Amino acid sequence: MTFSAVKVVGADLSHLARGVTVFLLTLVACAPAHSAYRPRDAQLRSEPLFFYPAHLDQPKPKAGIFFLGNDLGFWKPHQKLAQRLSDHGYAVVGFDVKKFLDRYPDSALLRDSVLVHDVPLLMKRSLRELGADSGPIIIAGHSFGADLALWTEAHAHLPGVVGVLALGPTRRDHPTVTIRDEMNSGEPTEPGSFAVVDQIRNTPKNVRIALMRGASDKERTADRAFIDAGGSRMSYTLIPFASHSLKSLIIVGPMIEHALDDLID
């Protein structure tokens, strides 16, 4: 075997190893999401939604949070965060936006239409289920979900939304998840992809934005442009000892609660 052949085989094996690693991590992270709450609205049961009613003894929730999961789905760390927030008076609806968009053909125009027209209706209906549709509403998301939360608010101007919680947004994204995304092999540039900084600029001026980032997240390089685009209505929080995944809630949890309280203050 020639030296060049060895290099090719090595590259193939490395590519295969990365693919296997991603697959195994996906299996671990994407254990079926669950919540104990079963919606009364039968139509909501067929949607990839997970309900966490506010648990505090109060007349109504502090706010309703519609939380978009990442490109692995509404995974276990999101479920733990949703439960924590519900224990502190927020009504949370988790949304597996990846599973939702996977239903549709790979058409950027169709997916854009779904995000603008169907998601606002789904958000309103699911928050009404928890009695959280008449107070302040926050659309939130992590990574892929943060990008789509910003995109959706910028284009749909979701009714009742007072703030966007963007956890670890990326520089560019698109309304689908491909193998390239799962392997973190470059930013999307095809028609239908978008720059996240443009979505921040186009978010309605009366909607506040909380940008939160793990200190060791490599996506931090985009934050200066995000902050400039958000201006005075954006708060920026760098979370120590945290990576892009934001999986551990020991430090992340209280800091997210503080950011949410500020958004609805």
ChimeraX commands (.cxc) that place a marker at each C-alpha (Angstrom):
marker #1 position 0.00,0.00,0.00 radius 0.5
marker #1 position 1.38,3.39,-0.98 radius 0.5
marker #1 position 1.77,6.30,1.41 radius 0.5
marker #1 position -1.06,8.20,-0.34 radius 0.5
marker #1 position -3.32,5.17,-0.01 radius 0.5
marker #1 position -2.53,4.96,3.70 radius 0.5
marker #1 position -3.52,8.62,4.06 radius 0.5
marker #1 position -6.81,8.00,2.27 radius 0.5
marker #1 position -7.62,4.97,4.40 radius 0.5
marker #1 position -6.70,6.90,7.54 radius 0.5
marker #1 position -8.95,9.78,6.54 radius 0.5
marker #1 position -11.81,7.38,5.81 radius 0.5
marker #1 position -11.38,5.67,9.15 radius 0.5
marker #1 position -11.23,9.02,10.93 radius 0.5
marker #1 position -14.42,10.13,9.15 radius 0.5
marker #1 position -16.10,6.83,10.08 radius 0.5
marker #1 position -14.98,7.15,13.71 radius 0.5
marker #1 position -16.44,10.65,13.93 radius 0.5
marker #1 position -19.68,9.40,12.43 radius 0.5
marker #1 position -19.90,6.51,14.91 radius 0.5
marker #1 position -19.14,8.88,17.79 radius 0.5
marker #1 position -21.87,11.29,16.71 radius 0.5
marker #1 position -24.31,8.39,16.32 radius 0.5
marker #1 position -23.57,7.03,19.79 radius 0.5
marker #1 position -23.81,10.48,21.38 radius 0.5
marker #1 position -27.12,11.00,19.61 radius 0.5
marker #1 position -28.48,7.73,21.01 radius 0.5
marker #1 position -27.48,8.74,24.52 radius 0.5
marker #1 position -28.67,12.34,24.31 radius 0.5
marker #1 position -31.89,11.63,22.47 radius 0.5
marker #1 position -33.53,9.23,24.85 radius 0.5
marker #1 position -37.28,9.85,24.41 radius 0.5
marker #1 position -38.29,13.14,25.98 radius 0.5
marker #1 position -41.00,12.92,28.57 radius 0.5
marker #1 position -43.07,14.91,30.99 radius 0.5
marker #1 position -45.67,13.71,33.45 radius 0.5
marker #1 position -48.30,16.15,32.18 radius 0.5
marker #1 position -50.79,14.80,29.63 radius 0.5
marker #1 position -52.49,17.61,27.70 radius 0.5
marker #1 position -56.27,17.88,27.77 radius 0.5
marker #1 position -56.21,19.08,24.17 radius 0.5
marker #1 position -56.08,15.83,22.21 radius 0.5
marker #1 position -54.52,17.46,19.15 radius 0.5
marker #1 position -51.51,18.54,21.17 radius 0.5
marker #1 position -50.76,14.91,22.07 radius 0.5
marker #1 position -49.72,14.19,18.48 radius 0.5
marker #1 position -47.16,17.00,18.46 radius 0.5
marker #1 position -43.54,16.77,19.70 radius 0.5
marker #1 position -44.39,18.90,22.75 radius 0.5
marker #1 position -43.57,18.36,26.42 radius 0.5
marker #1 position -45.45,20.17,29.17 radius 0.5
marker #1 position -44.15,21.45,32.50 radius 0.5
marker #1 position -46.80,23.42,34.43 radius 0.5
marker #1 position -45.75,26.07,36.92 radius 0.5
marker #1 position -45.56,24.39,40.35 radius 0.5
marker #1 position -45.50,27.35,42.70 radius 0.5
marker #1 position -48.67,28.10,44.61 radius 0.5
marker #1 position -49.62,31.28,42.78 radius 0.5
marker #1 position -52.66,32.47,40.78 radius 0.5
marker #1 position -50.84,32.29,37.44 radius 0.5
marker #1 position -47.37,31.47,36.05 radius 0.5
marker #1 position -44.66,34.12,36.04 radius 0.5
marker #1 position -44.53,33.69,32.27 radius 0.5
marker #1 position -44.99,31.09,29.57 radius 0.5
marker #1 position -41.82,29.74,27.96 radius 0.5
marker #1 position -41.87,28.03,24.57 radius 0.5
marker #1 position -38.52,26.24,24.43 radius 0.5
marker #1 position -37.08,24.96,21.15 radius 0.5
marker #1 position -34.66,22.05,21.48 radius 0.5
marker #1 position -31.37,21.70,19.59 radius 0.5
marker #1 position -30.36,19.61,16.57 radius 0.5
marker #1 position -30.48,16.47,18.74 radius 0.5
marker #1 position -34.08,17.18,19.76 radius 0.5
marker #1 position -35.56,18.17,23.11 radius 0.5
marker #1 position -32.88,16.26,24.95 radius 0.5
marker #1 position -32.37,15.35,28.59 radius 0.5
marker #1 position -30.60,18.58,29.71 radius 0.5
marker #1 position -33.49,20.59,28.25 radius 0.5
marker #1 position -35.97,18.45,30.16 radius 0.5
marker #1 position -34.08,19.03,33.42 radius 0.5
marker #1 position -33.98,22.77,32.78 radius 0.5
marker #1 position -37.70,22.86,31.96 radius 0.5
marker #1 position -38.49,21.02,35.19 radius 0.5
marker #1 position -36.32,23.40,37.18 radius 0.5
marker #1 position -38.01,26.45,35.67 radius 0.5
marker #1 position -41.47,25.01,36.31 radius 0.5
marker #1 position -40.49,24.51,39.95 radius 0.5
marker #1 position -39.70,28.24,40.07 radius 0.5
marker #1 position -43.03,29.43,38.72 radius 0.5
marker #1 position -42.61,29.32,34.94 radius 0.5
marker #1 position -44.92,27.32,32.68 radius 0.5
marker #1 position -42.71,25.63,30.09 radius 0.5
marker #1 position -43.57,23.91,26.83 radius 0.5
marker #1 position -40.66,21.99,25.35 radius 0.5
marker #1 position -40.68,21.72,21.57 radius 0.5
marker #1 position -38.69,19.14,19.61 radius 0.5
marker #1 position -38.37,21.43,16.61 radius 0.5
marker #1 position -36.07,18.99,14.79 radius 0.5
marker #1 position -38.67,16.23,14.91 radius 0.5
marker #1 position -41.36,18.72,13.88 radius 0.5
marker #1 position -39.44,19.97,10.82 radius 0.5
marker #1 position -38.38,16.45,9.82 radius 0.5
marker #1 position -42.00,15.83,8.79 radius 0.5
marker #1 position -41.65,18.20,5.87 radius 0.5
marker #1 position -39.84,17.87,2.54 radius 0.5
marker #1 position -36.41,19.43,2.26 radius 0.5
marker #1 position -37.70,22.73,0.91 radius 0.5
marker #1 position -36.44,25.96,2.43 radius 0.5
marker #1 position -39.56,27.86,1.33 radius 0.5
marker #1 position -41.90,25.26,2.83 radius 0.5
marker #1 position -40.02,25.13,6.12 radius 0.5
marker #1 position -39.94,28.92,6.31 radius 0.5
marker #1 position -43.70,28.96,5.79 radius 0.5
marker #1 position -44.22,26.37,8.53 radius 0.5
marker #1 position -42.11,28.33,11.00 radius 0.5
marker #1 position -43.96,31.58,10.28 radius 0.5
marker #1 position -47.52,30.24,10.16 radius 0.5
marker #1 position -47.76,26.96,12.09 radius 0.5
marker #1 position -45.36,27.44,14.98 radius 0.5
marker #1 position -47.07,30.60,16.36 radius 0.5
marker #1 position -50.40,28.75,16.43 radius 0.5
marker #1 position -48.78,25.75,18.10 radius 0.5
marker #1 position -47.08,27.98,20.66 radius 0.5
marker #1 position -50.29,29.81,21.56 radius 0.5
marker #1 position -52.32,26.62,21.81 radius 0.5
marker #1 position -49.77,24.76,23.93 radius 0.5
marker #1 position -49.27,27.67,26.35 radius 0.5
marker #1 position -53.04,28.02,26.67 radius 0.5
marker #1 position -53.04,24.40,27.83 radius 0.5
marker #1 position -50.93,25.51,30.81 radius 0.5
marker #1 position -52.86,28.73,31.43 radius 0.5
marker #1 position -49.85,30.75,30.30 radius 0.5
marker #1 position -51.07,32.37,27.08 radius 0.5
marker #1 position -52.41,35.62,28.53 radius 0.5
marker #1 position -49.29,36.76,30.41 radius 0.5
marker #1 position -45.75,37.49,29.19 radius 0.5
marker #1 position -44.36,34.91,26.78 radius 0.5
marker #1 position -40.72,34.08,26.14 radius 0.5
marker #1 position -39.55,32.08,23.16 radius 0.5
marker #1 position -36.36,30.26,24.05 radius 0.5
marker #1 position -33.97,27.87,22.40 radius 0.5
marker #1 position -30.58,26.22,22.62 radius 0.5
marker #1 position -28.06,26.17,19.74 radius 0.5
marker #1 position -30.11,25.20,16.64 radius 0.5
marker #1 position -33.22,26.00,18.68 radius 0.5
marker #1 position -31.86,29.44,19.64 radius 0.5
marker #1 position -31.17,30.25,15.99 radius 0.5
marker #1 position -34.69,29.23,14.98 radius 0.5
marker #1 position -36.26,31.05,17.95 radius 0.5
marker #1 position -34.59,34.27,16.79 radius 0.5
marker #1 position -35.52,33.62,13.15 radius 0.5
marker #1 position -39.15,32.88,14.01 radius 0.5
marker #1 position -39.58,35.97,16.17 radius 0.5
marker #1 position -37.90,38.14,13.54 radius 0.5
marker #1 position -40.26,36.90,10.80 radius 0.5
marker #1 position -43.50,36.02,12.59 radius 0.5
marker #1 position -43.53,38.67,15.37 radius 0.5
marker #1 position -45.10,36.14,17.70 radius 0.5
marker #1 position -48.04,37.59,19.63 radius 0.5
marker #1 position -47.47,38.12,23.35 radius 0.5
marker #1 position -43.71,37.56,23.19 radius 0.5
marker #1 position -41.77,39.99,25.37 radius 0.5
marker #1 position -38.37,38.34,25.11 radius 0.5
marker #1 position -36.12,35.79,23.42 radius 0.5
marker #1 position -33.79,33.59,25.47 radius 0.5
marker #1 position -30.96,32.52,23.13 radius 0.5
marker #1 position -28.70,29.87,24.66 radius 0.5
marker #1 position -25.54,29.32,22.62 radius 0.5
marker #1 position -26.70,30.54,19.19 radius 0.5
marker #1 position -24.47,29.89,16.19 radius 0.5
marker #1 position -23.32,32.23,13.44 radius 0.5
marker #1 position -25.40,30.75,10.59 radius 0.5
marker #1 position -28.13,28.13,10.39 radius 0.5
marker #1 position -30.98,26.73,8.31 radius 0.5
marker #1 position -34.40,25.23,9.13 radius 0.5
marker #1 position -33.27,21.62,8.89 radius 0.5
marker #1 position -30.72,19.24,10.39 radius 0.5
marker #1 position -28.33,17.45,8.05 radius 0.5
marker #1 position -25.53,14.94,8.60 radius 0.5
marker #1 position -23.07,17.82,8.12 radius 0.5
marker #1 position -24.74,19.66,11.00 radius 0.5
marker #1 position -24.56,16.64,13.28 radius 0.5
marker #1 position -20.85,16.30,12.51 radius 0.5
marker #1 position -20.20,20.04,12.96 radius 0.5
marker #1 position -18.56,20.23,9.53 radius 0.5
marker #1 position -19.12,23.84,8.53 radius 0.5
marker #1 position -21.74,26.55,8.39 radius 0.5
marker #1 position -24.69,26.26,5.98 radius 0.5
marker #1 position -24.60,28.64,3.03 radius 0.5
marker #1 position -27.25,27.22,0.71 radius 0.5
marker #1 position -30.48,29.06,-0.24 radius 0.5
marker #1 position -32.74,29.17,2.81 radius 0.5
marker #1 position -29.84,29.45,5.26 radius 0.5
marker #1 position -29.55,32.62,7.29 radius 0.5
marker #1 position -27.18,34.75,9.32 radius 0.5
marker #1 position -28.27,34.86,12.96 radius 0.5
marker #1 position -27.05,38.45,13.39 radius 0.5
marker #1 position -29.65,39.53,10.80 radius 0.5
marker #1 position -32.41,37.89,12.84 radius 0.5
marker #1 position -31.31,39.82,15.93 radius 0.5
marker #1 position -31.46,43.09,13.95 radius 0.5
marker #1 position -34.92,42.22,12.61 radius 0.5
marker #1 position -36.43,41.19,15.94 radius 0.5
marker #1 position -39.14,43.72,16.92 radius 0.5
marker #1 position -37.64,46.59,18.89 radius 0.5
marker #1 position -39.97,46.06,21.85 radius 0.5
marker #1 position -38.75,42.46,22.31 radius 0.5
marker #1 position -35.78,42.03,24.62 radius 0.5
marker #1 position -33.09,39.43,24.00 radius 0.5
marker #1 position -31.04,37.51,26.56 radius 0.5
marker #1 position -27.95,35.98,24.97 radius 0.5
marker #1 position -26.22,33.39,27.14 radius 0.5
marker #1 position -23.03,31.57,26.27 radius 0.5
marker #1 position -20.79,28.95,27.85 radius 0.5
marker #1 position -17.32,30.41,28.47 radius 0.5
marker #1 position -15.62,27.61,26.53 radius 0.5
marker #1 position -18.09,27.64,23.62 radius 0.5
marker #1 position -16.16,28.06,20.35 radius 0.5
marker #1 position -19.16,29.96,18.93 radius 0.5
marker #1 position -18.19,32.92,21.16 radius 0.5
marker #1 position -16.43,34.52,18.19 radius 0.5
marker #1 position -19.83,35.66,16.85 radius 0.5
marker #1 position -20.93,37.36,20.06 radius 0.5
marker #1 position -19.47,40.82,19.43 radius 0.5
marker #1 position -21.57,41.14,16.27 radius 0.5
marker #1 position -24.64,39.80,18.13 radius 0.5
marker #1 position -24.23,42.33,20.94 radius 0.5
marker #1 position -23.81,45.21,18.49 radius 0.5
marker #1 position -26.93,44.13,16.60 radius 0.5
marker #1 position -28.98,43.75,19.78 radius 0.5
marker #1 position -28.02,47.10,21.25 radius 0.5
marker #1 position -29.45,48.21,24.57 radius 0.5
marker #1 position -32.27,45.66,24.54 radius 0.5
marker #1 position -29.83,42.75,24.66 radius 0.5
marker #1 position -28.29,41.33,27.81 radius 0.5
marker #1 position -25.19,39.18,27.48 radius 0.5
marker #1 position -24.16,36.55,30.00 radius 0.5
marker #1 position -20.99,34.47,29.82 radius 0.5
marker #1 position -21.40,31.34,31.91 radius 0.5
marker #1 position -18.19,30.17,33.63 radius 0.5
marker #1 position -17.05,26.54,33.40 radius 0.5
marker #1 position -19.70,25.85,30.72 radius 0.5
marker #1 position -19.38,24.60,27.15 radius 0.5
marker #1 position -21.75,24.86,24.20 radius 0.5
marker #1 position -23.93,22.04,25.52 radius 0.5
marker #1 position -24.80,23.86,28.79 radius 0.5
marker #1 position -25.64,20.47,30.25 radius 0.5
marker #1 position -24.79,21.03,33.91 radius 0.5
marker #1 position -27.39,23.15,35.70 radius 0.5
marker #1 position -25.36,23.77,38.88 radius 0.5
marker #1 position -24.21,27.16,37.58 radius 0.5
marker #1 position -26.27,27.40,34.38 radius 0.5
marker #1 position -29.67,26.93,36.04 radius 0.5
marker #1 position -29.62,29.91,38.44 radius 0.5
marker #1 position -28.10,32.16,35.77 radius 0.5
marker #1 position -30.85,31.28,33.29 radius 0.5
marker #1 position -33.50,31.94,35.95 radius 0.5
marker #1 position -31.98,35.38,36.59 radius 0.5
marker #1 position -31.97,36.18,32.86 radius 0.5
marker #1 position -35.62,35.16,32.55 radius 0.5
marker #1 position -36.63,37.26,35.54 radius 0.5
marker #1 position -34.94,40.25,33.88 radius 0.5
marker #1 position -36.76,39.62,30.60 radius 0.5
marker #1 position -40.17,39.83,32.26 radius 0.5
marker #1 position -39.28,42.53,34.79 radius 0.5
marker link #1:1,2 radius 0.2
marker link #1:2,3 radius 0.2
marker link #1:3,4 radius 0.2
marker link #1:4,5 radius 0.2
marker link #1:5,6 radius 0.2
marker link #1:6,7 radius 0.2
marker link #1:7,8 radius 0.2
marker link #1:8,9 radius 0.2
marker link #1:9,10 radius 0.2
marker link #1:10,11 radius 0.2
marker link #1:11,12 radius 0.2
marker link #1:12,13 radius 0.2
marker link #1:13,14 radius 0.2
marker link #1:14,15 radius 0.2
marker link #1:15,16 radius 0.2
marker link #1:16,17 radius 0.2
marker link #1:17,18 radius 0.2
marker link #1:18,19 radius 0.2
marker link #1:19,20 radius 0.2
marker link #1:20,21 radius 0.2
marker link #1:21,22 radius 0.2
marker link #1:22,23 radius 0.2
marker link #1:23,24 radius 0.2
marker link #1:24,25 radius 0.2
marker link #1:25,26 radius 0.2
marker link #1:26,27 radius 0.2
marker link #1:27,28 radius 0.2
marker link #1:28,29 radius 0.2
marker link #1:29,30 radius 0.2
marker link #1:30,31 radius 0.2
marker link #1:31,32 radius 0.2
marker link #1:32,33 radius 0.2
marker link #1:33,34 radius 0.2
marker link #1:34,35 radius 0.2
marker link #1:35,36 radius 0.2
marker link #1:36,37 radius 0.2
marker link #1:37,38 radius 0.2
marker link #1:38,39 radius 0.2
marker link #1:39,40 radius 0.2
marker link #1:40,41 radius 0.2
marker link #1:41,42 radius 0.2
marker link #1:42,43 radius 0.2
marker link #1:43,44 radius 0.2
marker link #1:44,45 radius 0.2
marker link #1:45,46 radius 0.2
marker link #1:46,47 radius 0.2
marker link #1:47,48 radius 0.2
marker link #1:48,49 radius 0.2
marker link #1:49,50 radius 0.2
marker link #1:50,51 radius 0.2
marker link #1:51,52 radius 0.2
marker link #1:52,53 radius 0.2
marker link #1:53,54 radius 0.2
marker link #1:54,55 radius 0.2
marker link #1:55,56 radius 0.2
marker link #1:56,57 radius 0.2
marker link #1:57,58 radius 0.2
marker link #1:58,59 radius 0.2
marker link #1:59,60 radius 0.2
marker link #1:60,61 radius 0.2
marker link #1:61,62 radius 0.2
marker link #1:62,63 radius 0.2
marker link #1:63,64 radius 0.2
marker link #1:64,65 radius 0.2
marker link #1:65,66 radius 0.2
marker link #1:66,67 radius 0.2
marker link #1:67,68 radius 0.2
marker link #1:68,69 radius 0.2
marker link #1:69,70 radius 0.2
marker link #1:70,71 radius 0.2
marker link #1:71,72 radius 0.2
marker link #1:72,73 radius 0.2
marker link #1:73,74 radius 0.2
marker link #1:74,75 radius 0.2
marker link #1:75,76 radius 0.2
marker link #1:76,77 radius 0.2
marker link #1:77,78 radius 0.2
marker link #1:78,79 radius 0.2
marker link #1:79,80 radius 0.2
marker link #1:80,81 radius 0.2
marker link #1:81,82 radius 0.2
marker link #1:82,83 radius 0.2
marker link #1:83,84 radius 0.2
marker link #1:84,85 radius 0.2
marker link #1:85,86 radius 0.2
marker link #1:86,87 radius 0.2
marker link #1:87,88 radius 0.2
marker link #1:88,89 radius 0.2
marker link #1:89,90 radius 0.2
marker link #1:90,91 radius 0.2
marker link #1:91,92 radius 0.2
marker link #1:92,93 radius 0.2
marker link #1:93,94 radius 0.2
marker link #1:94,95 radius 0.2
marker link #1:95,96 radius 0.2
marker link #1:96,97 radius 0.2
marker link #1:97,98 radius 0.2
marker link #1:98,99 radius 0.2
marker link #1:99,100 radius 0.2
marker link #1:100,101 radius 0.2
marker link #1:101,102 radius 0.2
marker link #1:102,103 radius 0.2
marker link #1:103,104 radius 0.2
marker link #1:104,105 radius 0.2
marker link #1:105,106 radius 0.2
marker link #1:106,107 radius 0.2
marker link #1:107,108 radius 0.2
marker link #1:108,109 radius 0.2
marker link #1:109,110 radius 0.2
marker link #1:110,111 radius 0.2
marker link #1:111,112 radius 0.2
marker link #1:112,113 radius 0.2
marker link #1:113,114 radius 0.2
marker link #1:114,115 radius 0.2
marker link #1:115,116 radius 0.2
marker link #1:116,117 radius 0.2
marker link #1:117,118 radius 0.2
marker link #1:118,119 radius 0.2
marker link #1:119,120 radius 0.2
marker link #1:120,121 radius 0.2
marker link #1:121,122 radius 0.2
marker link #1:122,123 radius 0.2
marker link #1:123,124 radius 0.2
marker link #1:124,125 radius 0.2
marker link #1:125,126 radius 0.2
marker link #1:126,127 radius 0.2
marker link #1:127,128 radius 0.2
marker link #1:128,129 radius 0.2
marker link #1:129,130 radius 0.2
marker link #1:130,131 radius 0.2
marker link #1:131,132 radius 0.2
marker link #1:132,133 radius 0.2
marker link #1:133,134 radius 0.2
marker link #1:134,135 radius 0.2
marker link #1:135,136 radius 0.2
marker link #1:136,137 radius 0.2
marker link #1:137,138 radius 0.2
marker link #1:138,139 radius 0.2
marker link #1:139,140 radius 0.2
marker link #1:140,141 radius 0.2
marker link #1:141,142 radius 0.2
marker link #1:142,143 radius 0.2
marker link #1:143,144 radius 0.2
marker link #1:144,145 radius 0.2
marker link #1:145,146 radius 0.2
marker link #1:146,147 radius 0.2
marker link #1:147,148 radius 0.2
marker link #1:148,149 radius 0.2
marker link #1:149,150 radius 0.2
marker link #1:150,151 radius 0.2
marker link #1:151,152 radius 0.2
marker link #1:152,153 radius 0.2
marker link #1:153,154 radius 0.2
marker link #1:154,155 radius 0.2
marker link #1:155,156 radius 0.2
marker link #1:156,157 radius 0.2
marker link #1:157,158 radius 0.2
marker link #1:158,159 radius 0.2
marker link #1:159,160 radius 0.2
marker link #1:160,161 radius 0.2
marker link #1:161,162 radius 0.2
marker link #1:162,163 radius 0.2
marker link #1:163,164 radius 0.2
marker link #1:164,165 radius 0.2
marker link #1:165,166 radius 0.2
marker link #1:166,167 radius 0.2
marker link #1:167,168 radius 0.2
marker link #1:168,169 radius 0.2
marker link #1:169,170 radius 0.2
marker link #1:170,171 radius 0.2
marker link #1:171,172 radius 0.2
marker link #1:172,173 radius 0.2
marker link #1:173,174 radius 0.2
marker link #1:174,175 radius 0.2
marker link #1:175,176 radius 0.2
marker link #1:176,177 radius 0.2
marker link #1:177,178 radius 0.2
marker link #1:178,179 radius 0.2
marker link #1:179,180 radius 0.2
marker link #1:180,181 radius 0.2
marker link #1:181,182 radius 0.2
marker link #1:182,183 radius 0.2
marker link #1:183,184 radius 0.2
marker link #1:184,185 radius 0.2
marker link #1:185,186 radius 0.2
marker link #1:186,187 radius 0.2
marker link #1:187,188 radius 0.2
marker link #1:188,189 radius 0.2
marker link #1:189,190 radius 0.2
marker link #1:190,191 radius 0.2
marker link #1:191,192 radius 0.2
marker link #1:192,193 radius 0.2
marker link #1:193,194 radius 0.2
marker link #1:194,195 radius 0.2
marker link #1:195,196 radius 0.2
marker link #1:196,197 radius 0.2
marker link #1:197,198 radius 0.2
marker link #1:198,199 radius 0.2
marker link #1:199,200 radius 0.2
marker link #1:200,201 radius 0.2
marker link #1:201,202 radius 0.2
marker link #1:202,203 radius 0.2
marker link #1:203,204 radius 0.2
marker link #1:204,205 radius 0.2
marker link #1:205,206 radius 0.2
marker link #1:206,207 radius 0.2
marker link #1:207,208 radius 0.2
marker link #1:208,209 radius 0.2
marker link #1:209,210 radius 0.2
marker link #1:210,211 radius 0.2
marker link #1:211,212 radius 0.2
marker link #1:212,213 radius 0.2
marker link #1:213,214 radius 0.2
marker link #1:214,215 radius 0.2
marker link #1:215,216 radius 0.2
marker link #1:216,217 radius 0.2
marker link #1:217,218 radius 0.2
marker link #1:218,219 radius 0.2
marker link #1:219,220 radius 0.2
marker link #1:220,221 radius 0.2
marker link #1:221,222 radius 0.2
marker link #1:222,223 radius 0.2
marker link #1:223,224 radius 0.2
marker link #1:224,225 radius 0.2
marker link #1:225,226 radius 0.2
marker link #1:226,227 radius 0.2
marker link #1:227,228 radius 0.2
marker link #1:228,229 radius 0.2
marker link #1:229,230 radius 0.2
marker link #1:230,231 radius 0.2
marker link #1:231,232 radius 0.2
marker link #1:232,233 radius 0.2
marker link #1:233,234 radius 0.2
marker link #1:234,235 radius 0.2
marker link #1:235,236 radius 0.2
marker link #1:236,237 radius 0.2
marker link #1:237,238 radius 0.2
marker link #1:238,239 radius 0.2
marker link #1:239,240 radius 0.2
marker link #1:240,241 radius 0.2
marker link #1:241,242 radius 0.2
marker link #1:242,243 radius 0.2
marker link #1:243,244 radius 0.2
marker link #1:244,245 radius 0.2
marker link #1:245,246 radius 0.2
marker link #1:246,247 radius 0.2
marker link #1:247,248 radius 0.2
marker link #1:248,249 radius 0.2
marker link #1:249,250 radius 0.2
marker link #1:250,251 radius 0.2
marker link #1:251,252 radius 0.2
marker link #1:252,253 radius 0.2
marker link #1:253,254 radius 0.2
marker link #1:254,255 radius 0.2
marker link #1:255,256 radius 0.2
marker link #1:256,257 radius 0.2
marker link #1:257,258 radius 0.2
marker link #1:258,259 radius 0.2
marker link #1:259,260 radius 0.2
marker link #1:260,261 radius 0.2
marker link #1:261,262 radius 0.2
marker link #1:262,263 radius 0.2
marker link #1:263,264 radius 0.2
marker link #1:264,265 radius 0.2
view
